[in-house]
Amino acid sequence: MQRAVRTVMVMNLNLRADEGDVFEFFGPRVGALNDIKIIKDKNTKRSKGIAYVEFQTVESAIAALSLNGQLLLNMPVLVKPSEAEKVGG
Protein backbone atom coordinates (compact mmCIF):
# COMPACT_ATOMS: atom_id res chain seq x y z
CA MET A 1 0.00 0.00 0.00
CA GLN A 2 2.98 2.35 0.42
CA ARG A 3 3.08 2.80 -3.34
CA ALA A 4 -0.57 3.90 -3.37
CA VAL A 5 0.04 6.76 -0.97
CA ARG A 6 3.06 7.92 -2.98
CA THR A 7 1.07 8.06 -6.23
CA VAL A 8 -1.13 10.84 -7.60
CA MET A 9 -3.47 10.87 -10.57
CA VAL A 10 -3.13 13.79 -12.98
CA MET A 11 -6.14 14.60 -15.16
CA ASN A 12 -6.84 17.19 -17.87
CA LEU A 13 -3.30 16.62 -19.10
CA ASN A 14 -2.48 18.28 -22.41
CA LEU A 15 -2.71 15.51 -25.02
CA ARG A 16 0.74 16.49 -26.33
CA ALA A 17 2.37 16.12 -22.90
CA ASP A 18 4.89 13.32 -22.54
CA GLU A 19 6.70 11.84 -19.54
CA GLY A 20 9.40 14.50 -19.79
CA ASP A 21 6.84 17.29 -19.54
CA VAL A 22 5.25 15.69 -16.49
CA PHE A 23 8.68 15.17 -14.91
CA GLU A 24 9.61 18.83 -15.45
CA PHE A 25 6.28 19.95 -13.99
CA PHE A 26 6.57 17.98 -10.74
CA GLY A 27 10.26 17.22 -10.16
CA PRO A 28 11.68 20.67 -9.39
CA ARG A 29 8.63 21.65 -7.34
CA VAL A 30 7.96 18.65 -5.12
CA GLY A 31 10.83 16.18 -5.23
CA ALA A 32 12.06 12.97 -6.79
CA LEU A 33 9.77 10.80 -8.89
CA ASN A 34 9.87 7.02 -9.20
CA ASP A 35 7.57 6.49 -12.17
CA ILE A 36 5.30 8.29 -14.63
CA LYS A 37 2.61 6.42 -16.56
CA ILE A 38 0.57 8.30 -19.16
CA ILE A 39 -2.60 6.42 -20.01
CA LYS A 40 -2.98 5.88 -23.74
CA ASP A 41 -5.72 4.56 -25.98
CA LYS A 42 -5.05 0.91 -26.83
CA ASN A 43 -5.81 1.36 -30.52
CA THR A 44 -4.49 4.80 -31.40
CA LYS A 45 -1.70 4.96 -28.77
CA ARG A 46 -2.72 8.58 -28.13
CA SER A 47 -2.83 10.05 -24.65
CA LYS A 48 -6.15 10.05 -22.83
CA GLY A 49 -5.08 13.09 -20.82
CA ILE A 50 -4.51 11.09 -17.63
CA ALA A 51 -1.25 10.15 -15.93
CA TYR A 52 -0.21 8.40 -12.72
CA VAL A 53 2.87 9.80 -11.03
CA GLU A 54 4.67 7.88 -8.28
CA PHE A 55 6.98 9.83 -6.00
CA GLN A 56 9.80 8.54 -3.81
CA THR A 57 8.20 9.84 -0.62
CA VAL A 58 4.71 10.34 0.75
CA GLU A 59 5.65 13.94 1.51
CA SER A 60 6.39 14.60 -2.16
CA ALA A 61 3.05 13.09 -3.18
CA ILE A 62 1.25 15.31 -0.67
CA ALA A 63 3.14 18.34 -1.96
CA ALA A 64 2.15 17.40 -5.53
CA LEU A 65 -1.52 17.75 -4.58
CA SER A 66 -0.89 21.46 -4.01
CA LEU A 67 -0.17 21.84 -7.75
CA ASN A 68 -3.82 21.17 -8.57
CA GLY A 69 -4.97 23.82 -11.04
CA GLN A 70 -1.45 24.85 -12.11
CA LEU A 71 -0.69 25.09 -15.83
CA LEU A 72 1.16 22.33 -17.66
CA LEU A 73 1.58 23.13 -21.36
CA ASN A 74 -1.02 25.90 -21.00
CA MET A 75 -3.69 23.65 -19.46
CA PRO A 76 -4.72 23.56 -15.78
CA VAL A 77 -4.18 20.05 -14.47
CA LEU A 78 -6.20 18.26 -11.81
CA VAL A 79 -4.01 16.45 -9.27
CA LYS A 80 -5.71 13.92 -6.99
CA PRO A 81 -4.72 11.04 -4.71
CA SER A 82 -4.61 7.66 -6.42
CA GLU A 83 -5.14 4.00 -5.53
CA ALA A 84 -2.59 1.30 -6.32
CA GLU A 85 -5.01 -0.91 -8.24
CA LYS A 86 -5.51 1.89 -10.79
CA VAL A 87 -1.79 2.17 -11.47
CA GLY A 88 -1.69 -1.31 -12.98
CA GLY A 89 1.66 -2.08 -11.61
Backbone bond lengths (Angstrom), bond angles and torsions (degrees), N, CA, C in turn:
res aa  C-N    CA-C-N  psi(-1)  N-CA   C-N-CA  omega(-1)  CA-C   N-CA-C  phi
1 M - - - 1.449 - - 1.532 112.68 -
2 Q 1.330 117.47 -18.86 1.464 120.37 -179.37 1.524 110.94 -56.24
3 R 1.321 116.00 -38.71 1.465 120.11 -179.93 1.527 110.94 -62.35
4 A 1.323 116.65 -37.64 1.467 120.96 -178.71 1.520 111.56 -61.87
5 V 1.302 117.59 -40.10 1.463 119.95 -177.49 1.528 112.08 -79.89
6 R 1.322 117.05 -10.96 1.463 120.95 176.32 1.523 112.11 -97.57
7 T 1.342 117.20 3.42 1.461 121.77 -174.46 1.522 110.82 -114.98
8 V 1.333 115.30 137.31 1.463 120.78 174.24 1.524 109.24 -119.78
9 M 1.329 115.25 154.91 1.452 121.52 175.41 1.523 106.96 -103.57
10 V 1.316 116.15 132.79 1.461 122.33 179.41 1.525 107.05 -113.55
11 M 1.331 116.00 123.12 1.461 120.93 -179.88 1.529 109.82 -119.32
12 N 1.321 115.65 167.37 1.464 123.23 -176.85 1.529 110.47 62.61
13 L 1.313 115.31 32.43 1.457 122.01 179.70 1.527 108.55 -73.73
14 N 1.316 116.43 136.09 1.451 121.29 175.73 1.532 108.02 -54.77
15 L 1.322 116.83 131.46 1.465 120.32 -175.69 1.520 113.41 -64.15
16 R 1.332 117.10 -16.52 1.467 120.76 176.75 1.528 112.44 -89.17
17 A 1.319 117.43 -8.53 1.468 120.64 -176.92 1.528 110.55 -67.94
18 D 1.326 115.53 137.99 1.460 120.44 175.26 1.529 109.23 -116.72
19 E 1.318 116.17 -177.05 1.465 120.55 -177.70 1.524 111.72 -58.89
20 G 1.327 116.93 -36.47 1.459 120.81 179.21 1.523 112.14 -63.58
21 D 1.323 116.27 -40.11 1.462 120.42 177.95 1.524 110.87 -64.00
22 V 1.316 116.53 -42.74 1.462 121.29 -179.94 1.529 109.82 -66.20
23 F 1.332 116.22 -41.27 1.464 120.62 178.06 1.530 110.69 -59.95
24 E 1.333 116.30 -46.62 1.465 120.58 -178.76 1.534 111.97 -66.31
25 F 1.318 116.77 -29.17 1.458 120.93 178.85 1.532 111.30 -70.72
26 F 1.327 117.19 -45.44 1.459 121.18 -175.03 1.527 114.51 -92.00
27 G 1.337 117.04 -45.25 1.462 121.56 -171.23 1.516 116.04 -48.49
28 P 1.325 118.50 -58.17 1.468 119.74 -177.10 1.534 113.28 -66.78
29 R 1.309 117.52 -23.03 1.463 121.23 -175.16 1.515 114.30 -90.14
30 V 1.340 116.83 -34.79 1.470 117.81 -172.35 1.524 115.39 -126.68
31 G 1.312 119.04 -14.75 1.453 119.48 177.73 1.515 113.43 125.96
32 A 1.313 114.92 -175.36 1.457 122.69 -171.69 1.527 112.84 -67.45
33 L 1.321 114.61 140.08 1.464 122.60 178.54 1.522 109.94 -105.66
34 N 1.329 115.75 146.42 1.459 120.91 174.11 1.522 111.73 -94.90
35 D 1.347 116.38 -40.32 1.461 119.42 -172.07 1.523 109.99 -157.46
36 I 1.324 115.59 147.36 1.460 122.85 174.08 1.525 106.48 -130.77
37 K 1.341 115.93 127.42 1.460 119.74 177.24 1.519 108.26 -127.62
38 I 1.329 116.17 112.68 1.461 121.50 175.87 1.528 107.29 -91.30
39 I 1.316 115.85 126.25 1.460 120.86 -178.13 1.522 108.91 -78.22
40 K 1.339 114.85 129.05 1.463 120.40 -176.83 1.524 110.54 -124.70
41 D 1.314 115.07 151.63 1.458 121.53 176.16 1.527 108.89 -64.11
42 K 1.323 116.54 135.30 1.467 120.59 -176.50 1.528 112.66 -64.34
43 N 1.310 116.76 -33.24 1.462 120.09 -176.83 1.521 113.11 -87.47
44 T 1.313 117.05 -48.46 1.463 120.19 -174.59 1.527 113.41 -90.34
45 K 1.322 116.64 -16.90 1.478 123.12 -177.56 1.523 112.04 66.85
46 R 1.332 117.48 13.56 1.461 121.49 178.40 1.525 110.17 -87.60
47 S 1.305 115.06 150.61 1.461 121.57 179.18 1.517 110.78 -61.22
48 K 1.339 114.95 143.85 1.463 120.65 173.89 1.525 111.03 -96.64
49 G 1.330 116.59 4.36 1.457 120.04 178.64 1.512 113.75 81.40
50 I 1.331 116.45 18.82 1.470 122.48 -179.71 1.528 108.58 -130.35
51 A 1.319 115.72 139.43 1.468 120.29 176.09 1.518 109.16 -139.86
52 Y 1.314 116.07 153.16 1.463 123.40 171.57 1.517 106.81 -113.31
53 V 1.319 115.96 129.80 1.455 121.16 -177.57 1.519 108.32 -122.95
54 E 1.332 115.91 120.41 1.464 121.34 178.19 1.523 108.59 -102.29
55 F 1.326 115.46 129.43 1.458 122.03 179.41 1.525 110.07 -102.30
56 Q 1.325 116.64 164.24 1.462 120.43 179.81 1.520 112.33 -74.56
57 T 1.330 117.01 -26.59 1.462 119.57 -178.77 1.526 110.78 -131.17
58 V 1.316 114.90 155.61 1.463 121.58 175.87 1.526 109.50 -62.60
59 E 1.319 116.60 -38.46 1.463 121.21 -179.75 1.528 111.70 -60.32
60 S 1.322 116.82 -39.50 1.466 120.22 178.18 1.526 110.78 -66.59
61 A 1.329 116.73 -39.94 1.466 120.53 178.38 1.523 110.29 -63.54
62 I 1.319 116.89 -41.79 1.468 120.62 178.09 1.523 110.08 -63.87
63 A 1.323 116.55 -42.24 1.466 120.49 178.35 1.530 110.92 -63.33
64 A 1.331 117.06 -34.72 1.466 121.20 179.99 1.525 111.05 -62.02
65 L 1.323 116.99 -32.85 1.463 120.48 -179.68 1.533 111.42 -61.40
66 S 1.324 116.45 -26.59 1.465 120.28 -179.78 1.530 112.05 -71.66
67 L 1.336 117.55 -11.20 1.464 121.10 179.53 1.525 112.14 -87.98
68 N 1.321 116.87 3.58 1.457 121.70 176.71 1.532 109.02 -54.13
69 G 1.324 116.09 128.88 1.462 120.85 179.07 1.513 115.05 90.23
70 Q 1.337 117.81 -8.96 1.463 120.88 178.83 1.531 109.78 -75.69
71 L 1.312 116.32 155.82 1.463 120.90 -176.95 1.526 112.69 -84.61
72 L 1.312 114.71 131.44 1.466 122.97 171.97 1.519 105.80 -126.91
73 L 1.310 117.43 114.61 1.467 123.29 -174.31 1.530 110.41 52.45
74 N 1.330 114.94 47.70 1.466 123.49 175.28 1.521 115.16 67.23
75 M 1.337 117.84 17.86 1.463 120.94 175.94 1.520 109.25 -127.95
76 P 1.350 117.51 134.34 1.465 119.60 176.98 1.527 110.00 -72.11
77 V 1.313 116.61 125.76 1.462 120.22 -178.93 1.527 110.69 -95.95
78 L 1.315 115.08 151.35 1.458 122.47 174.38 1.517 106.89 -102.19
79 V 1.323 116.99 124.51 1.472 121.73 -178.69 1.519 107.13 -117.37
80 K 1.345 116.22 120.90 1.460 121.50 -177.10 1.518 110.66 -134.28
81 P 1.339 116.60 157.45 1.472 119.10 174.08 1.525 109.74 -60.62
82 S 1.326 116.32 155.78 1.447 121.84 -178.50 1.521 110.67 -123.87
83 E 1.332 115.76 168.91 1.469 121.57 171.98 1.521 108.56 -117.50
84 A 1.311 116.10 145.98 1.476 121.34 -174.76 1.515 112.98 -58.63
85 E 1.340 117.88 -37.46 1.456 119.18 -176.59 1.529 112.79 -65.99
86 K 1.338 117.79 -19.81 1.447 121.08 177.81 1.519 112.35 -83.30
87 V 1.319 116.86 -17.01 1.461 120.68 -178.29 1.527 110.40 -75.15
88 G 1.328 116.84 -29.51 1.450 120.87 178.19 1.508 113.30 75.71
89 G 1.328 115.50 25.88 1.432 114.95 -174.46 1.456 115.79 -130.38
